Amino acid sequence: MPVTLDSRLDAELGGKTATAMERAFGIRTVGELLSHYPRRYAKHGELTPIDSLIVDEQVTIVAQVRSASERRMQNRRGSLLEVVITDGNGNLTLTFFNQSWRLKDLRPGRRGTFSGKVGVYRGHQQLAHPDYELFDDEESAVMTAQAYATTPIPLYPATSTVASWQISTIVGHALDLLGPLDDPLPQGLRETEHLLDFRTALERVHRPESEDQVPDAIRTLRWHEALILQTALLQQRGLVRALSAIPRPAGALRDRFDAALPFSLTPDQESVGQAIATDLVGPWPMNRLVQGEVGSGKTLVALRAMLQVAESGGQAALIAPTEVLAGQHLRSLTRMLGPNLAPELMPTLLTGQMGAAERRKAALRVASGQSLIVVGTHALLSAKTTFADLALVVVDEQHRFGVEQRETLRAKGTSPHALVLTATPIPRTVAMTVFGDLDVSTIRTMPAGRAGIETFVAPVAERPGWFDRVWARAAEEVEKGHQVFVVCPAIDVDPAGGAEAEAEVEAEPADAPDDVETRRTRWGVVQVAALLAEHPLFARLRVAVLHGRMPADEKDAIMRAFAAGDIDVLVATTVIEVGVDVPNASTMIILDADRFGVSQLHQLRGRVGRGGVPGLCLLVTEAEPGSSARSRVEAVASTLDGFTLAEVDLELRGEGNVLGAAQSGARSSLRLLRVVTDADLIARAREEGERILADDPALIRHPGLADAIDRRLDREERAALGKN
């Protein structure tokens, strides 16, 4: 029976190999193995005379064995095989540890090709554990050597237990056993785009005969990835639209709310609000993502949607990632509704921190339908929390919730509408790739009356005096009656260079240069609190600390005190990134700013300048000018446009970090596709997916594509995609 892409590795390549690949990479099938693509290619090396070898170069030599001898090693167990080869002009030593069996091959007089990296031992050049191929036919020897020297060597993502050369061998066996393949790409598309057939693309990406075979193979497999992902997302959108929803037309409640507003909606709030209003009376459940800057008015747009469903007795549930933010949302919604509408809708808070009696009362108001607006945290997901008529689910900062949690809340209603809010601007290509099954709306225009924010980089390594000026500036703002945030990348810093980092801190980019990775974190909350306790300008100022290791009730009390103006300076980790709204906070000081990503710096900056008070953001860094770390910091200082910064972030860091947990699982993350460089390809693949599904919704005439989608998204991942 021929091997297929769905065949299990243990059945085809043996249990030992299968176990190693599953433990190292989560790979269980032949298809998953062949989707483990090389990360780059090396050469065996051009044919090189021995007398012109350069240390550390990869070389291939045609030579003859001159002598071979084995000896026991003095300082370690085992034996050392030393082989001297010559090309007539020079001699070179080959060394092999504990491989005496090679003596029967490497006899004096045998000729062949020897390939490896040139090293030095005791002043003499050598090749340690080189690859070699011996031959008998002298005439074909040089031709064989030349072909061998120019054949690319695939280098795979590897681990300490499974080396790249072992993966190459396993892949080769799988390709030799593989039977016929159905192509995921329609023939017409392959012809139009000049793409390879599936089998040829796999052969050339894993076993290229020359360098020029690789680019077409990679381009073809990128098309596979783009079409499979986009078609799967479009299928999911189709499934949602196959559900029926109860129409929720707008009425007097929303009209009364709009009439009482003391300001006009921004153009973007108007247009996004209209799109949502249309969705709520449509035949299928709304599935919309609204992105906008901190303070752009997303909550107002969501409240108008809540009022629209409340008109017919429908309830709206807003789930927030923290108790602090849930409480803020409740106060904000109640304030916006005003004394006339709030009693009718009875906004109710439901969190795990509430006392038992208070929580029972809140749960009863929700279950009876008395409360039409419910705000909460994970407590909303409890089996004890039931709704009378859940019509709208609003998810705030959706990246902080797992898909299972979101689905649990949606399952408490009958095909409820879903509105996802995010203050993290998403580049177009990322939205298309990750949230392709949602309708995406954007609020760019900011409400009038905001004083704005000025941002400055403080490069204290080059200008040490600026560090003192940062604290003087903070004290000046407090003298004016304002408040100050100081954000650190860690809770406590070990003088030796380690740091007890906050769980929420964004990791360094995977491709961060050495000057970022090796420079230790200087400032933690503990160190800054100690510094300010001794600083003469802060002697009379009220300073408090906040971090994720503190008890929830203590964190809540400190945030409330800061919001009430009882604290002048709050020294914190990124626990305040999504936190309480403090219009009086004018200044954000971020220490070791190069330790944060672009989007996180932008989110932290958004904590100030929220009212009529002008905002000031100081990015303190010791990163070297021209380094990747410094570029991130300077990018944030250069613009307040989060959408521009999202594109910069994508360019600087790569989509691996930007996409983060939005992908549903390891095997469905991007492999060859790159959302920056392949933006046009992704868009064309989406159009092709729409065309295919319009003509063949069940993919009956496209079995290769249907099978590829099933392989790429297993049952759990497809379910996760449906809950996204």
Buried (B, 14 or more C-beta within 10 A) or exposed (E): EEBBBEBBBBEBBEEEBBEBBBEBBEBBBBBBBBBBBBEEBEBBBEBBBBEEBEEEEBBBBBBEBBBBEBEEEEEEEEEBBBBBBBBEEBBBBBBBEEBEEBBEEBEEEBBBBBBBBBEEEEEEBBBBEBBBEBBEEEEEBEEBBBBBBBBBBBBBEBEEEBEBBBBBEBBEBBBEBBEEBBBBBBEEBBEEBEBBBBBBBBBBBBBBEEEEBBEBBBBBBBBBBBBBBBBBBBBBBEEBBEEEBBEBEBEEBBEBBBEEEEEEBBEBBEBBBEBBBEBBBEEBBBBBBBBBBBBBBBBBBBBBBBBBBBBBEBBBBBBBBBBBBBBBBBBBBBEBBEEEBBEEBBBBBBBEBBEEEEBEEBBEBBBEBEBBBBBBBBBBBBEEBEBBBBBBBBBBBBEBBEBEBBBBBBEBBBBBBBBBBBBBBBBBBBBBBBBBBBBBBBBBBBBEEBBEBEBEBBBBEEEEEBBEEBBEBBBBBBEEEBBBBBBBBBBBBEEEEEBBBBEBBBEBBEEBBEBBEEBEBBBBBBBBBEBBEEBEBBEEBBBBBBBBEBEBEEBBEBBBBBBEBEBBBBBBBBBBBBBBBBBBBBBBBBBBBBBBBBBBBBBBBBBBBBBEBBBBBBBBBBBBEEBBBBBBBBBBBEEBBBBBBBBBBBBBBBBBBBBBEBBBEEBBBBBBBBBBEBBEBBBBBBEBBEEBBEEBEEBEEBEBBBBBBBBBBBEEBBBBBBBB
